[in-house]
Amino acid sequence: MGEVKYDGPAGDFEHQLQDRIIKHFKDMEIIAKSGNSQVIDSRSEENFFGLGDEPSDSTVSALESYSLPVPETMNKGHIRGAIHFPIGPLKEEETGLVKSKEELRKVFESAGVRLDLPITTLCYNGNNASFLALCAAEAGKEDAAVYYGSWTEFGQLADPSLCVVRSDSRKHG
């Protein structure tokens, strides 16, 4: 993928923190128990299904980059009911740019994600979760929430009963 240049006009950007779309560990415990939000997890299939090492290399790297301690053990698998959703299909293959609104909707639908229901995104450490929420917003789901602590936090703090190590479905757990 080559360098992407933008030749359009400079824009003004004002941010507004919206607490309602930021999820914390306690929120995720409630979601895992109640199923009141779709959970979209962009981690690798291996880690999603609990077959990979935890903490993952991505988790270790993120923690070390902030000089935070790396846990010796973490829960494996995914949050009960989560949908495995890699971010690759959200980008144009040639350019790496985000797909059009219509194409994004089709990608979400084909993964079993309903844009008319609550969505919470997670990954290893929050970066891809933020990208998933951005793509959901672009597809018309402007209130998609991000669990910024993601699996790095949930995998350490959650009761193992809230984690599914393997599931019968390749996409839902």
Buried (B, 14 or more C-beta within 10 A) or exposed (E): EEEEEEEEEEEEEEEEEEEEBBBEBEBBBEBBEEEEBBBBBBBBEEBBBBEBEBBBEBBBEBBEEEEEEEBEEBBBBBBBBBBBBBBEBBBEEEEEEBBEEEBBBEBBEEBBBEBEEBBBBBBBBBBBBBBBBBBBBBBEBEEBBBBBBBBBBBBBBBEEEBBBEEBEEEBBB
